[in-house]
Amino acid sequence: MPNIDVNGKMSIVNFGTTIFYFSYNTLIAFEAHGKLRIRENIWGPTTGKHLNLIDRDKSRRINAFEFKAYYETTFSW
């Protein structure tokens, strides 16, 4: 069973060794196989705060197309 931590508008879901980060209902980052994949902020200041809580290094953030590609290759459900 996944462990879900909800803090206001941000949720963190631990599912085995994988961590999913949500701002509101949108997946903004995930960590799998020891690698963090984090989206660039295209939403607003609140999601920007959530992204900064996950990782302050903005140079690591990737666009939506890269994020989707990493997600689909990591999780082939």
C-alpha positions in Angstrom: 0.0 0.0 0.0 1.4 3.4 -0.9 2.3 5.9 1.8 0.6 9.3 1.1 1.7 12.5 2.8 -0.5 15.5 2.0 0.7 19.0 3.1 -1.8 21.6 2.0 -1.6 21.7 -1.8 1.4 19.3 -2.1 1.2 15.5 -1.9 4.1 13.0 -1.7 3.3 9.4 -2.5 5.8 6.7 -1.6 5.2 3.6 -3.6 7.9 1.0 -2.8 11.2 2.6 -3.8 9.5 5.2 -6.0 8.4 8.7 -4.8 5.8 10.8 -6.7 5.4 14.5 -6.0 2.2 16.3 -6.8 1.3 20.0 -6.7 -2.5 20.1 -6.4 -3.4 17.1 -8.6 -0.5 17.4 -11.1 2.6 15.2 -11.1 5.6 17.6 -10.9 8.4 15.2 -10.1 9.2 11.6 -9.4 12.2 9.7 -8.0 12.8 6.2 -9.3 16.0 4.1 -9.4 17.8 6.8 -7.5 17.2 9.5 -10.1 15.0 12.5 -9.6 13.1 13.9 -12.6 11.6 17.3 -11.9 9.5 19.5 -14.2 10.2 23.1 -15.0 7.6 25.5 -13.5 5.0 26.5 -16.1 2.2 27.0 -13.5 2.7 29.7 -10.9 4.2 30.7 -7.6 2.7 28.0 -5.4 3.9 25.1 -7.6 7.2 26.9 -7.8 7.4 26.7 -4.0 6.6 23.0 -4.2 9.3 22.5 -6.8 11.8 24.4 -4.6 11.0 22.1 -1.7 11.8 19.1 -3.8 15.0 20.6 -5.3 16.2 24.2 -5.4 18.5 23.6 -8.3 16.6 25.0 -11.3 19.2 23.8 -13.8 18.0 20.2 -13.1 14.4 20.9 -14.2 13.2 19.5 -17.5 10.5 20.5 -19.9 7.1 18.7 -20.3 8.2 16.6 -23.3 11.4 15.3 -21.5 9.5 14.6 -18.3 6.8 12.6 -20.1 9.4 10.6 -22.0 11.3 9.7 -18.7 8.0 8.8 -17.1 6.9 6.6 -20.0 10.2 4.8 -20.2 10.5 4.3 -16.4 6.9 3.1 -15.9 5.6 1.0 -18.7 2.3 0.0 -17.1 
